[in-house]
Structure formats: C-alpha cells, structure tokens
C-alpha cells in the first residue's frame, strides 16, 4: 500500500473518530452536570403523605395533591436541578386551600426537556379552570407552554420566574418572588411584564429568597432569607388563593 493511500485511510478514520470523541465528551459532561442536584429534605418527604385535608397519590407523571377543591387545578413544573418532591410542602398547602395540584417530574430534573408534560396531565383529568406554573426554570417553561396552549388555560403562576414570549390575552399571570432572591434576574422579570397581555398580579415577599419556595436547603448564589420557608410559602399560597379562587 502506498503512503498516499495510507494517509487517505487515516484521514477517513480521523474524520469520524474525532466527532465521536467530542460527542462522548459532551455526553459525559452532561450526565455529570445533571447527576448533581438539590434533594428534597425531610420536611418535603413528610408532605408526600396523605392526611385528613389532602390525599397525596403517586402517579406516572409525579404526584397528585387532591384537596377540598373541585374546580381549579395547577400543573407545577419544578426548578432546574431540583428534585420534584422538594415542592411538596408548598403544593400541599395550596391543595389544602382549595386548588388541586399536579407535581410533574422532569427528565434529568430539567423542565427544558418536559415543557409539554402539562398537556398529558390535562387529558387525564377534568377541571373547569386549569393553571400551569413552576419555580425558576420550571416557571419559565410553564410560561412557554402557556404561550402555545393558552386557550386551554385560565392562567400561569410563576414562582421566581418570568415569561420570555407573548402570553395570550385571556391568561391571568401571577408573579411571585422574594425580596432577597439572589438567583432571579430582576431585569428579565421587568422585561417579562411586557409579554403579559391579560391581567398581571405581582407579589414580592419581604424577606423571602429563591430557594424557600421549595424544601431543599440553600441554593448557590441565593440571598439570605429573613423569614422561614413556612412563612414564605404561606404568603405565596394565600396570594394565589385570593387571586385565583376569588375570580372563579
């Protein structure tokens, strides 16, 4: 075999070996990235148990918090790299107040890969008023879902999140965040207001931060909260119920 032919074959081998190596490195980096995430604490795990006020059922998509309400329900998307169960205390409080909740697990704990999962939940259950929402990236993805499926929804509930595209006029948008949030981009929150075409209700919780909408401990880059997780979640729930259920 001539040197020229050997060189040609070597170039062909390198032509697919190098891209494959790059893909393998990227895949490994991704799986390392998603393997590190915030875990639900003991308070969250305890809230996954049923009690006299709320029946909690594990489902194919996550969990269903079935409270006293019958007309309104929220499909909730968790924040990025946060175990879905971490939001059980917040959502159980909401169900106790009269709004049933579907807590949806996401692939790799990233709502980016499960933006349309609310649609499959809504096919299985019947409610007069459907809301979608979520925390941080989960809220942003819920807002994107609502932009495409607004005719099926009553509104969107954003916890430390913001929309990035125009919302339909029929949608009520609730925006809830803490004054000490060190993760949320407040400039994008301001920009997000311009995408709301329907009613916008906004609540800044004094002393609240980013992580305490869930029960998973401190979050990197967050501000220090001046109130307890219970108080932050209770203020958020009271606000949601006063806006959403009073309008039904």
Secondary structure, 3 states (H helix, E strand, C coil): CCHHHHHHHHHHHHHHHHHHHHHHHHHHHHHHHHHCCECCCHHHHHCCCCCCCCEEEECCCEEEEECCCCCEEEEEECCCCECHHHHHHHHHHHHHCCCEEEEECCHHHCHHHCCCHHHHHHHHCCCCEEEEEEECHHHHHHHHHHHHHHHHCCEEEEECCCCCCCCCCCCEEEEEEECCCCCCCHHHHHHHHCCCCCCEEEEEECCCCCHHHCCCCCCCCCCCCCCCHHHHHHHHHHHHHHHHHHHC
